[in-house]
Amino acid sequence: MNPKLVFTLWSFRKELKYVSIVFAAVLLLPVVAVILLTQVGINIVSDKLVSQNPQTQAIEISDPLTGDVVKTITPIVVWPAKGVITLEFGESSKYQPFHTGIDIAGKKGDPINPAMEGTVIYAGEIFWGFGKHIIIDNGDNIHTIYAHLDKIFVYKGQKVKTDTVIGHEGSTGWSTGNHLHFQVNVYGIPINPRVFLP
């Protein structure tokens, strides 16, 4: 390498440091803005998308574009696991600024049941995020997700009822301890699972 070039770069090290910081900020700012706006958007939309009618206790699903109620359902819903709620929908943790479900802490190996009957559309593992997890199509554009499992007992295409043991609680993926991350998506948008839970 040319000694003059090395000397010149060395003499501008302070300026290069500032340029690097500005360049990194310019690159990261849009990413951070998108993440924050996405989380705010989920919170706003999820509140309008699904609600429980206080008189009938039926769950009303609204059109995400117009806000009109397009479906009223009264599914049989059960808690998918026993345990203590350690993180609610919308709260922040060190892993994400906006939690997209609820975390139910229990013991490794505790049974997990579907909150609603449906058809398994995914049962597998990724080595980050959800780890071992199951996604169930519950009809009416509703999908439920059961994540961080230790074991999976169902397969894609299997029909399940609320008394089916679909897996065991664990701590796979991005997890700080044994728990079930339970998430409900309507039209692909995470909504507060407590709207559905008894």
One Martini backbone bead per residue (centre of mass of N, CA, C, O) as a GRO file, in nm:
protein
  198
    1MET     BB    1   0.100   0.034   0.018
    2ASN     BB    2   0.074   0.363   0.014
    3PRO     BB    3   0.220   0.579   0.237
    4LYS     BB    4   0.068   0.843   0.164
    5LEU     BB    5  -0.217   0.732   0.193
    6VAL     BB    6  -0.195   0.648   0.485
    7PHE     BB    7  -0.127   0.931   0.596
    8THR     BB    8  -0.379   1.074   0.491
    9LEU     BB    9  -0.588   0.901   0.636
   10TRP     BB   10  -0.475   0.950   0.921
   11SER     BB   11  -0.521   1.267   0.915
   12PHE     BB   12  -0.854   1.194   0.862
   13ARG     BB   13  -0.980   1.024   1.101
   14LYS     BB   14  -1.187   1.216   1.228
   15GLU     BB   15  -1.355   1.266   0.973
   16LEU     BB   16  -1.415   0.966   0.911
   17LYS     BB   17  -1.574   0.915   1.166
   18TYR     BB   18  -1.805   1.117   1.110
   19VAL     BB   19  -1.889   1.004   0.837
   20SER     BB   20  -1.960   0.721   0.943
   21ILE     BB   21  -2.182   0.809   1.138
   22VAL     BB   22  -2.364   0.950   0.932
   23PHE     BB   23  -2.396   0.710   0.741
   24ALA     BB   24  -2.525   0.519   0.949
   25ALA     BB   25  -2.767   0.702   1.017
   26VAL     BB   26  -2.885   0.716   0.729
   27LEU     BB   27  -2.932   0.405   0.713
   28LEU     BB   28  -3.095   0.356   0.995
   29LEU     BB   29  -3.335   0.554   1.015
   30PRO     BB   30  -3.541   0.415   0.824
   31VAL     BB   31  -3.555   0.149   0.980
   32VAL     BB   32  -3.654   0.262   1.249
   33ALA     BB   33  -3.905   0.404   1.137
   34VAL     BB   34  -4.046   0.152   1.028
   35ILE     BB   35  -4.067  -0.003   1.291
   36LEU     BB   36  -4.228   0.210   1.453
   37LEU     BB   37  -4.465   0.248   1.250
   38THR     BB   38  -4.554  -0.044   1.247
   39GLN     BB   39  -4.628  -0.066   1.547
   40VAL     BB   40  -4.834   0.162   1.548
   41GLY     BB   41  -5.014   0.041   1.327
   42ILE     BB   42  -5.090  -0.218   1.471
   43ASN     BB   43  -5.230  -0.087   1.712
   44ILE     BB   44  -5.448   0.066   1.556
   45VAL     BB   45  -5.566  -0.166   1.378
   46SER     BB   46  -5.626  -0.389   1.593
   47ASP     BB   47  -5.850  -0.226   1.745
   48LYS     BB   48  -6.043  -0.218   1.473
   49LEU     BB   49  -6.065  -0.525   1.372
   50VAL     BB   50  -6.127  -0.636   1.674
   51SER     BB   51  -6.423  -0.722   1.869
   52GLN     BB   52  -6.634  -0.719   2.156
   53ASN     BB   53  -6.953  -0.769   2.225
   54PRO     BB   54  -7.101  -0.679   2.522
   55GLN     BB   55  -7.383  -0.824   2.486
   56THR     BB   56  -7.297  -1.111   2.319
   57GLN     BB   57  -6.971  -1.183   2.302
   58ALA     BB   58  -6.910  -1.145   2.025
   59ILE     BB   59  -6.702  -1.152   1.744
   60GLU     BB   60  -6.583  -0.871   1.559
   61ILE     BB   61  -6.511  -0.834   1.215
   62SER     BB   62  -6.329  -0.604   1.029
   63ASP     BB   63  -6.262  -0.409   0.778
   64PRO     BB   64  -5.949  -0.270   0.713
   65LEU     BB   65  -6.066  -0.031   0.524
   66THR     BB   66  -6.372   0.050   0.643
   67GLY     BB   67  -6.473  -0.084   0.941
   68ASP     BB   68  -6.672  -0.290   0.878
   69VAL     BB   69  -6.873  -0.537   0.970
   70VAL     BB   70  -6.827  -0.881   0.832
   71LYS     BB   71  -6.807  -1.055   1.110
   72THR     BB   72  -6.972  -1.293   1.329
   73ILE     BB   73  -6.840  -1.469   1.612
   74THR     BB   74  -6.859  -1.794   1.823
   75PRO     BB   75  -6.612  -1.928   1.946
   76ILE     BB   76  -6.434  -2.180   2.082
   77VAL     BB   77  -6.239  -2.083   2.370
   78VAL     BB   78  -5.906  -2.140   2.492
   79TRP     BB   79  -5.651  -2.181   2.678
   80PRO     BB   80  -5.332  -2.295   2.570
   81ALA     BB   81  -5.226  -2.235   2.871
   82LYS     BB   82  -5.065  -2.267   3.171
   83GLY     BB   83  -5.004  -1.969   3.374
   84VAL     BB   84  -4.802  -1.681   3.344
   85ILE     BB   85  -4.811  -1.357   3.263
   86THR     BB   86  -4.519  -1.176   3.122
   87LEU     BB   87  -4.645  -1.067   2.836
   88GLU     BB   88  -4.809  -0.834   2.664
   89PHE     BB   89  -4.978  -0.683   2.442
   90GLY     BB   90  -4.765  -0.406   2.338
   91GLU     BB   91  -4.529  -0.459   2.481
   92SER     BB   92  -4.195  -0.438   2.588
   93SER     BB   93  -3.872  -0.562   2.494
   94LYS     BB   94  -3.549  -0.655   2.417
   95TYR     BB   95  -3.658  -0.777   2.129
   96GLN     BB   96  -3.917  -0.572   2.126
   97PRO     BB   97  -4.122  -0.284   2.103
   98PHE     BB   98  -4.367  -0.491   2.010
   99HIS     BB   99  -4.591  -0.711   2.125
  100THR     BB  100  -4.775  -0.974   1.931
  101GLY     BB  101  -4.858  -1.102   2.215
  102ILE     BB  102  -4.856  -1.363   2.458
  103ASP     BB  103  -4.696  -1.464   2.760
  104ILE     BB  104  -4.674  -1.804   2.893
  105ALA     BB  105  -4.561  -1.921   3.186
  106GLY     BB  106  -4.383  -2.232   3.256
  107LYS     BB  107  -4.313  -2.559   3.193
  108LYS     BB  108  -4.135  -2.786   3.069
  109GLY     BB  109  -4.384  -2.982   2.897
  110ASP     BB  110  -4.624  -2.837   2.881
  111PRO     BB  111  -4.928  -2.830   2.755
  112ILE     BB  112  -5.060  -2.760   2.423
  113ASN     BB  113  -5.344  -2.584   2.300
  114PRO     BB  114  -5.582  -2.490   2.111
  115ALA     BB  115  -5.789  -2.218   2.118
  116MET     BB  116  -5.886  -2.323   1.834
  117GLU     BB  117  -6.014  -2.463   1.587
  118GLY     BB  118  -5.838  -2.636   1.306
  119THR     BB  119  -5.563  -2.595   1.070
  120VAL     BB  120  -5.258  -2.694   1.000
  121ILE     BB  121  -4.995  -2.488   0.826
  122TYR     BB  122  -4.764  -2.511   1.059
  123ALA     BB  123  -4.473  -2.734   1.152
  124GLY     BB  124  -4.177  -2.604   1.304
  125GLU     BB  125  -3.836  -2.465   1.250
  126ILE     BB  126  -3.652  -2.191   1.374
  127PHE     BB  127  -3.335  -2.040   1.485
  128TRP     BB  128  -3.532  -1.803   1.540
  129GLY     BB  129  -3.751  -1.646   1.711
  130PHE     BB  130  -3.994  -1.895   1.741
  131GLY     BB  131  -3.887  -2.151   1.659
  132LYS     BB  132  -4.084  -2.375   1.766
  133HIS     BB  133  -4.386  -2.391   1.559
  134ILE     BB  134  -4.742  -2.307   1.524
  135ILE     BB  135  -4.995  -2.287   1.263
  136ILE     BB  136  -5.343  -2.190   1.267
  137ASP     BB  137  -5.636  -2.230   1.085
  138ASN     BB  138  -5.958  -2.078   1.197
  139GLY     BB  139  -6.077  -1.905   1.011
  140ASP     BB  140  -6.181  -1.597   0.916
  141ASN     BB  141  -5.875  -1.489   0.896
  142ILE     BB  142  -5.756  -1.680   1.127
  143HIS     BB  143  -5.449  -1.695   1.320
  144THR     BB  144  -5.255  -1.918   1.519
  145ILE     BB  145  -4.972  -1.891   1.750
  146TYR     BB  146  -4.711  -2.132   1.863
  147ALA     BB  147  -4.424  -2.062   2.061
  148HIS     BB  148  -4.128  -2.214   2.187
  149LEU     BB  149  -4.118  -2.511   2.155
  150ASP     BB  150  -4.015  -2.837   2.237
  151LYS     BB  151  -4.270  -2.984   2.108
  152ILE     BB  152  -4.421  -3.157   1.823
  153PHE     BB  153  -4.756  -3.327   1.733
  154VAL     BB  154  -4.800  -3.201   1.450
  155TYR     BB  155  -4.930  -3.146   1.112
  156LYS     BB  156  -4.970  -3.059   0.811
  157GLY     BB  157  -5.334  -3.066   0.775
  158GLN     BB  158  -5.426  -3.093   1.055
  159LYS     BB  159  -5.694  -3.145   1.257
  160VAL     BB  160  -5.803  -2.939   1.537
  161LYS     BB  161  -5.875  -2.924   1.878
  162THR     BB  162  -5.892  -2.800   2.203
  163ASP     BB  163  -5.793  -3.108   2.311
  164THR     BB  164  -5.534  -3.093   2.157
  165VAL     BB  165  -5.205  -3.188   2.169
  166ILE     BB  166  -4.952  -2.998   1.994
  167GLY     BB  167  -4.751  -2.948   2.248
  168HIS     BB  168  -4.459  -2.823   2.417
  169GLU     BB  169  -4.317  -2.640   2.632
  170GLY     BB  170  -4.050  -2.387   2.588
  171SER     BB  171  -3.709  -2.235   2.455
  172THR     BB  172  -3.712  -2.154   2.159
  173GLY     BB  173  -3.528  -1.938   2.018
  174TRP     BB  174  -3.625  -1.624   2.119
  175SER     BB  175  -3.552  -1.691   2.458
  176THR     BB  176  -3.563  -1.663   2.833
  177GLY     BB  177  -3.776  -1.903   2.865
  178ASN     BB  178  -4.030  -2.082   2.961
  179HIS     BB  179  -4.280  -2.048   2.700
  180LEU     BB  180  -4.572  -1.906   2.550
  181HIS     BB  181  -4.630  -1.779   2.235
  182PHE     BB  182  -4.933  -1.601   2.175
  183GLN     BB  183  -5.096  -1.557   1.854
  184VAL     BB  184  -5.316  -1.326   1.672
  185ASN     BB  185  -5.431  -1.326   1.334
  186VAL     BB  186  -5.587  -1.075   1.123
  187TYR     BB  187  -5.516  -1.044   0.811
  188GLY     BB  188  -5.203  -1.062   0.929
  189ILE     BB  189  -5.276  -0.910   1.199
  190PRO     BB  190  -5.195  -0.834   1.504
  191ILE     BB  191  -5.383  -0.915   1.795
  192ASN     BB  192  -5.544  -0.921   2.082
  193PRO     BB  193  -5.602  -1.220   2.242
  194ARG     BB  194  -5.811  -1.120   2.466
  195VAL     BB  195  -6.057  -1.095   2.279
  196PHE     BB  196  -6.087  -1.420   2.272
  197LEU     BB  197  -6.047  -1.479   2.558
  198PRO     BB  198  -6.213  -1.586   2.858
   0.00000   0.00000   0.00000
